[in-house]
Amino acid sequence: MAGRRREKSGEEFWASVLSGPKVKRILEKRGFSPEGFRRDYEADNSRATRKLRAPSRAEIDAVEAFQKSGDFDQLKRSLATRSAAVANAALRRVVEYQARGGVKTIRRQAAPL
């Protein structure tokens, strides 16, 4: 049965990217105003903000070492990845978490003699 697609569940359907021209065609077919839909869609700001996932201790340590050395390849090795996107995501997550006050790195120093 080549060319036949599996039907998506309701949640899968709404999580997928829809084709604009197809949505417009169906709105018009059902008697809805595509322009009114566009205005309502652009005005809708009811989506909750994304919550920042706390970085792991390994991510924090890797990013702090990167901030000192500037060695991006070492950052990827520390995160056990070859993906620049994964390393960039970890870097963003740690820096943003630090900016929000979530990570207060305090290195213990030896007591003065």
Buried (B, 14 or more C-beta within 10 A) or exposed (E): EEEEEEEEEEEEEEEEEEEEEEEBEEBEEEEEEBEEEEEEEEEEEEEEEEEEEEBEEEBBBBBBEBEEEEEEEEBBEBBEBEEEEEBEBBBEBBBEBBEEEBBEEEEEEEEEE
